[in-house]
Structure formats: structure tokens, C-alpha cells
């Protein structure tokens, strides 16, 4: 594999390998530079030939498969292999030992320069899946005046030559070295963290996962010639590559349909079909049953249910949470096709193409998009004036139509001729749908929506709350007998839909014992019921942020940092992005939560932001450190409260638009943020102050300013008790 830099910016692509064999990569030490770039290249090659690579990898990065005697006595289990990864620190020590052996002393001039360079290599190997670091960043702190072979050059030329030398070492030595012995992958449990597996370990894991995937999805092996014939005839949209994602008990198979080695990707073929299905869902949501596509879709339904409950005197509310087992892999594609045939309401669909001008940060960007809804044309005479006020302008640039028959043909190809390549072999999936398709979620919604309408409709009525997000279902009712009945129904499954429930992921707030499956897991007395990132209080019906998924996760695994140019602006954008992720309308609506709960939710949002803020600031280059620019970092903290208020108020007005149109006398203040700006600012500063005080030596100028801001301010709650509890609850390290 040849790695190409994008302006000498390094990402996880540097480590990606396709070979399964543990041997030095063909591009290791390839494309030797001229002597004027690396005058010590010949010396490096001599040391490279004498370097004991195998002894070093066995010493620093051992694998359980290296112990051959153990393999004879005991068969290695899959869960042993999933935990047999090598930490990034051990990989760094392995790379460091090789660099020390093959790089001459004079390469970096002094030991201090060499140690700085090694620290950047450690940062490179500690990156997560979304991080990046540039060669310009990796030369900071290295004194070129101390490097003997550069002394004859001007200072600017020294910098350029050093960048070229480091770029060669990273791209032609460090990268290929990792690709030679390790397979680098992500994990669904640890967010963005990268895991380094010895290739022999990963090969065994792949064998386990492939065998399981073939059995679950009923994969049928086909020849490359058969696939080519199907593609030519138009019955196959393309070949997708299976990749495997690490999870707690094994590997999850993900089919990549977004990329194609040649021609158009499968997801690009399905783009129009996705637009049409989304259009039909918006026009006829009842055909998708209980399906919700995001957490925000739960908001209005839960608000309506809570208002109904408050109108009557109910002693207890009964919650049932269930999880569909292997919901994508067990879908009956024949039944799904018959469901979707009746979903299309038109013979032809008109699709309109638009161009939109967006003004951001003083720059105008052009965005192209398509929609099935014709947008109203703007008055040409008023266009410049509107453009100045709003900073955006939409212009129709054409249209086309697609027939139902064409869409059905693409659907048939996706469902009945989904070709997956695993290794060198091709397979056709005969059961279930691929998880890597852009249509996966909406097809899943249509399939199980049919189950909702044909099986559950007779049980669930308007007095109940029931939603399903992909494979997670939450049912809430006032009737205990109904709760038990629907739980029994879920546990016994729906054979006609090939649908079963995972008992271990079931949770209820009442005792229930099934005659066959046994006792259902019961929620602890004062615990919150976790559902799709939300925590439901089963007694008060209030909603909180759920941080149970953060257990054992480090903060750096949930963020991405870019050590390239404009790091300050990048930090500010990331903070706004992270804080918006936790700003859900359901957490801040006074019709659902009390002011105390809203305040608590707000503090948890700022607490998570403060932890991520500290983690991002630690990655800032020295020239952008805290001491050099505390005012900029304070400005970021000061701007967060207003961002939260604007974002939440806008979403609440959007979701409650029907109320505003029906009740014209209702003031819009009802849908503004429930706390005043001054209170939100004080809560934000107090929360950040609590976190930053734990690292007082780093943030002394910022801490001093925050203490002055909140000195003498009165709070509705005891922050000295509440803040430690919140930071303990969010579990981020």
C-alpha cells in the first residue's frame, strides 16, 4: 500500500493494511530520498539490515498465539483473542526501539531534539480514528541550528529540509513498520480509540467472525464471473467489502457500501431511493409504525404522553424496554420486498435540484442538494436584499424524474443480489440486510413498522407510549396487565418476522417471570431506565442525560483533535459541536421536567463539555498554550451558555410549531429556554471552575477570572454537593 499525504497531514490511513502476513512491508524504506534530504541514508540501510525486527516485536508486543505449546494443550477461545491487543504505548516502545537502532545519532543533532521527535511519534501512535497531526507540528521545538548536516543552510531552508526528513521517516519507516506487524481497527465500545492487533491474532479473529457471519446471514458462495455477469445485466449494484469492528465479545461485521474501487459506489446508486423512502415516511408516518429515526423524534410523543398522565391520578407507570436480537441480520428479505412494494404511492417522482449560497465567517459557500418538495421561488428583485439579511439564497437549477419501476429494480438488486467480498471470495447474502447500506435504518423501520401495524396495533392504544429506534423498543403504560402481556409477546418472539428478543438486554420496573425464559431483569429501585442515550425516571417521568455508556471510556476516545493549522478555531468549533450533541429538547422542556431537573441536566451538559475542553486544551501546541492566550480560552467558555440557549430555544420552537399555529394567543416565551441567560452563564462558569481547579497549575489565569465572575452569586442548589456528584456520574476519565 502506498500512503499519500494530504499536505503532509497524517491520519489513521497511515496504519491501514490489507496484507494478513506478518512481514516487512514492500514500501518499508522504499523510494530512497536524495542525499541532500537524508545524507545518512546509507548508514540507515546498513543498520536496517542488521536490525532484529522479530526479536523486538516478540519482546515488546507479544501475542498469545506466540506460545505454540499452549495451542497444543488448549484451544484458544474467541474472547481471549479480543483482549489480546497491544496497547498504543507498547507499540510506541517497539517503534522507538527500532528508530533508536536504525537512526544515526547525528540525524536530529542532539539527544534533546531526538527525544522531542520521539514524543511526536508517540502522539502519532496515540491518535484516535478521527485525529490528525501535520509534519509542521512535528518539527516544533526541534532546534535546527543544532543539526550538523544542516548548518550550511539558511534558517528557512533548514526548516524545509527537516520537514522532508521527518516526512520520509514517518511515511516510509514508521507507517510501513506498523502495517508490517499490526492490524489497526476501531471498537464500538470505546468510541474512536484505535486498537493494535498482531496480524496473526487478527487473522484468527477474522476466521471466527467470518464463520459466524456466513451462518447468520446464510451467505452463498458465488464466482467472480457470476458477479461480473450480474453487474453487466444490471441485477447487481456492485460488490461491497466486509470489514470487522471490535466489540466486547467478538467482532461486528460492517459492509462498506460507501466506497468502490471502480465506478459508482452502491450507496450512490441508492441515493434517490433513500430520498423517495424518506419522502414517503414523512407523508405517511403511520406506515412505519412505532419507528423513530432520532432521539428528537421521541420528544413530542413523550411530551404528549406525560401531559395525559398528569391529567389523571396514576399511582404507578409500567416500563418495558426490549432489544431485537440481530435485527438487521434476521430480516426476511422476501417479506420486506412485499412490504416496500405497497409503500410507493406514485408512478413517477419529481426530484428538484437546488443551489444554496450560505454565508459563514464572512465567506460564501455554494451547497447543492436535491429534494422531492418544490421550494417556493424567490422574487428576483428582492433577492439581493434577502441575501444580505439572511446570508443564504436558494436557486432551482433543474429537475428530473424517476419511475417507481426503476426504484423497485434497485431495491431488488439490493435485497436479492447483495454481493459481499470477504478476503478473495464473493458471497450473496440470502437472509437479512447489510448494515453498511445508507438504507439500512429506513428499511429496518419499514419492516418492523409492518409488525407494529399487524401485530401490536391491537394491544397498544392512544393512552400508551411506544417507540422503536432501530432495534431498541420502549413501551410505557398505566396498565400492568398490558405491560406483562406485551413483554410476554416480545419474549416469545414473532416467527413470521423471524424476530426474537434478547432477554439479557430487557429491562422492566416490575416483577415478571416467564414460564420458559425465566425472570426478566428488573430496574433498581431508584435507578433510571436507559434508552437511546436518555435516562427515564419511572416514577416522576422526568428525563435525564444517560451516561451509562461512558463507563470505562476515556475522554480522549470520545473526541478528535487536529494538530494542523488554525488549532484555536478548530477548538472553538469542536466545543460548540460537542455541547450541541447533548442539548436535547426533551431535557429542557418545563412540561416534562421541573426547573431543578432542567438545572441538573444543564450542569451535566456543561460538565461533559468541561472534561472535553480540558482534554482538547492538553493537545494544543506550545505556541497556543493556556499561558500564551488565556483570553481566547475564556472567550470560548463565555460563549457556550448563549450557544446552548439559542440552540435549545430554536429546536423547541421548531418541534412545537403546531402548538404555536393552533393557539395564536400563546406567547412564544413558553418555548424559550426556561432559565435566564445570567443563571446559565453562572452555572457554566461554576461547572468549568470545578473541573479546571482539579488541574490548577495549568489554568491559574482562567480560574482566577472565573472565581471573580461567580463571587457573591446565589445559586438555587448547593454546588459543593451537586458538582462532585455530577462529575462522578458522567464517568468520563
C-alpha angles and dihedrals in degrees: 000000000000114000118212121195122224100222087329093298114146124213136161088286086081089070101042115120135180098189118096095199125095102231137115109285118249091238092054106121089354126150096030111218125232118275090250089064097043110009090178095057095115091054090050091053092051091051091045091058091053097042113117096223096166094049090050096048091048090049100046102026110029122177128209086237090063088074099080095177091060091055090058094051100038135020114239112243124221095241089055090056094049089059093044096091125127119243118241089243092057090047088052092051089051093050091043092054091053094046090051090052099046105031113080118234092246093056093090098021100231138030089246092057090046092051091050089051091050090051089058090049087054090052089049093053092044094056119121125225095278101039128105137189128191130219088238088062092048093059095053112115095017109120108221091190087071094055107096099203090056100048094099092059131083117257094256092049090049090057093049093048092048090052090051092049094049091044090056093048092050098042100036103030114021097036097047090043090059091043090051098060108014142058110211118207143159130243132223092215098050099043110218101358116127120225124207115213125182106246094241090054093048091049091058091046090052090053091054093046095044093051091050093046092051091052097044097045095034093235115199117206116233134177126255088242091056090051092049092051091051092050092050091049090050095242093114122055094201145292119288124203119231116227128183127228122201117245134171098271102026139311132323116218115229120184112215109220097157097078133054128187089214131019127346123347121243093245089054089054088052096048096099093043089054091051091051094047091048089050091051091048092052092049096043109023091162090071088065093053115202094354119138120179099201143014090257089062088064092057103079093039092052092045091054091048093049092050089052092050092049091056092061131047105249120174098197138010119210121221127197121184120182137171125216109231114237091343096180098040097051101047113128101234094199091056091044091053092051090050093050093047089068094044098074110088099182136059092215130020121210113217119196123208119214140185118212127193113210123190113211129164090349093305127108116224127190116223123187121205142160130222139174090222117081109231119219114264117245124236105258093214093054094041099097092047093049090046091055093049101043101026091225138085131184121209129182111232101177146306142229137186134231125201127231089239092059091049092049090050091054089047091052090051092051096047103036104027104038103150117199124189116212112180107317097334132089124220136183116221110228099175128045132358129276117264093215095064119107086226096053098101097043093045089050089050092051093048098049090036087065088053089052092052098043102036111017099037092083092054105038117066137176092278091063132074118222131159136164125204107191100300101350118092127189121190122183125181144158091228116083093193090055091049091052092045095052092044089052090049092051094047093051090050134213109274093186088062095037085237126151133171126234104234093197091061094046118109131183135168096225136057116269130165120189115210091231108023098038130219121357116229110264125215114245115259098260098020129122119241108237118220126162095331094317129107115214121203101219092203105044096023089228118147129226137178110271116224099172090110090060092068111126091000120127119222093239088062091061099048138056126216129197115206092192130096125323093025091164094055090043090053092052093049092048092051091052090047095049094047092051091054090066097039099099120167093226090064096056106038113116091209088065107028134036120240089256091055091045089052090049091050090049091052091051090052091052092043092057089045092051092052092049091044090057092047092051094045090054088061095053115117116253093255089057095043125139095259093051096054115012092150092064093051090047089051090056091052091046092051096053098077093055091047091054094049095047093046096047095043091050093051094046092051089048095051093042094047092117091058091050093052095044096046105042092174092059110105118233089231087084088070097044121103107292095228128062119251093247092057092047091051092050092048090049094050093045091050094048090045091055091053098041092049087066086066097035097154090062101044105035096131092046093045091051092053094046092049090053091049097054097034109126094005117138121226129198091228138038103264093188088066101032102047097056088048092051095048089049091049097052088057095203113148 
